[in-house]
Amino acid sequence: MTASVNWDTYWLYVLAEAALSLSPGPAVMLVIAYGLTHGARRSIPAALGILCANAFYFSLSATSLGALLVASRTFFNIVRWLGAAYLVILGARALIGKPTPISVSRPGSKAAPGAVFLSGVTLQLANPKTLIFFAAILPQFVDPRLPIGAQMLWLAAGSVIPEFFILLGYGYLAARAAGFATDPRYARWTDRLAGLLVLAAAALVLSVTT
């Protein structure tokens, strides 16, 4: 039976993806912010939104369009600044006590899953470093002697599955570390911390260069 992927190099790819996911980048900071303010359950839609954006960039990088976008400085600047502006607004509103999807201090505050998911999608689409990574890494793990389509499916799974569980882990740990978040005495400070995390994510997005 013919192999569908080169297993010797595949596990190196999975390890590289896991290492990137473990690093404290914008995605991790957003998930931690939701874990702090709304618990581990609300961090799940954020993780799913991040992974949907990853899947989109993965699909682009698997085609010639991905290479064209990587070479386009205009594309990267537009994406970075629009996404960073959204994150700055989100973080700043949390800092000053205005209602946002990451706020917890307002009475009855509860982030809607759809809003959380959208935050995750927006954050990761605003981080073109993801596309750079896929465009640079994928070709090194594709064996031209094997079916391309099957390899792409395996590589996509090797990217999405580890990151999903890593992000869930960050959300869970943040929720466990901040069980006092919904206490009115501490909720305002939790909002401020979440706002700072999102602002840090915005700074990391803006630090990406082509």
Residue pairs with C-beta under 8 A, 6 or more apart in sequence:
2 146
3 146
4 146
4 147
4 150
4 151
4 154
5 143
5 146
5 150
5 151
5 154
5 155
6 141
6 143
6 146
6 151
9 140
9 141
9 143
10 141
10 154
10 155
10 158
12 141
13 137
13 141
13 155
13 158
14 158
14 162
16 137
17 158
17 159
17 162
17 163
18 162
18 163
18 166
20 133
21 27
21 28
21 162
21 163
21 166
21 167
22 166
25 127
25 129
25 201
25 204
26 87
26 123
26 124
26 126
26 127
26 201
26 202
26 204
26 205
27 50
27 120
27 123
27 124
27 127
27 163
27 167
27 201
28 167
28 170
29 197
29 198
29 200
29 201
29 204
30 46
30 50
30 119
30 120
30 123
30 197
30 198
30 201
31 43
31 46
31 47
31 50
31 120
31 167
31 170
31 171
31 174
32 43
32 170
32 171
32 174
32 197
33 102
33 174
33 193
33 194
33 195
33 197
33 198
34 42
34 43
34 46
34 101
34 102
34 111
34 116
34 119
34 171
34 174
34 194
35 42
35 43
35 170
35 171
35 172
35 173
35 174
35 175
35 178
36 174
36 175
36 177
36 178
36 181
36 190
36 193
36 194
36 197
37 102
37 103
37 104
37 111
37 178
37 181
37 190
37 191
37 194
38 102
38 104
38 110
38 111
38 116
39 175
39 181
40 168
40 171
40 172
40 174
40 175
40 176
42 111
42 113
42 116
43 116
43 167
43 168
43 170
43 171
43 172
43 174
43 175
44 168
44 171
45 113
45 114
45 116
45 117
45 120
46 116
46 117
46 119
46 120
46 167
46 171
47 120
47 163
47 164
47 167
47 168
47 171
48 117
48 120
48 164
49 116
49 117
49 118
49 119
49 120
49 121
49 122
49 123
49 124
50 120
50 121
50 123
50 124
50 163
50 167
51 120
51 160
51 163
51 164
51 167
52 117
52 120
52 121
52 124
53 120
53 121
53 123
53 124
53 125
53 130
54 124
54 130
54 159
54 160
54 163
55 156
55 160
56 125
57 66
57 124
57 125
57 130
57 131
57 134
58 134
58 138
58 155
58 156
58 159
60 66
60 69
60 131
60 134
61 67
61 131
61 134
61 135
61 138
62 134
62 138
62 152
66 131
66 134
66 135
67 135
69 75
69 76
69 128
69 131
70 131
70 132
70 135
70 210
71 210
72 210
73 210
75 128
76 128
76 208
76 210
79 125
79 126
79 128
80 126
80 127
80 128
80 205
80 206
80 208
81 206
82 126
83 122
83 123
83 125
83 126
83 127
83 202
83 205
84 126
84 202
84 203
84 205
84 206
86 122
86 123
86 126
87 122
87 123
87 126
87 198
87 199
87 201
87 202
87 205
88 199
88 202
90 100
90 101
90 102
90 119
90 195
90 198
91 194
91 195
91 196
91 197
91 198
91 199
91 201
91 202
92 195
92 199
93 99
93 100
93 103
93 195
94 100
94 102
94 103
94 191
94 192
94 194
94 195
94 198
95 191
95 192
95 195
95 196
95 199
97 103
97 105
97 106
97 188
97 191
99 106
99 109
101 111
101 112
101 115
101 116
101 119
102 111
102 119
102 191
102 194
102 195
102 198
103 109
103 191
103 194
104 181
104 182
104 187
104 190
104 191
104 194
105 184
105 187
105 188
105 190
105 191
123 201
123 205
124 130
126 205
127 204
127 205
127 208
128 208
128 210
129 208
132 208
132 210
134 159
138 155
141 151
141 155
142 148
142 151
142 152
142 155
143 151
178 190
180 186
180 190
181 187
181 190
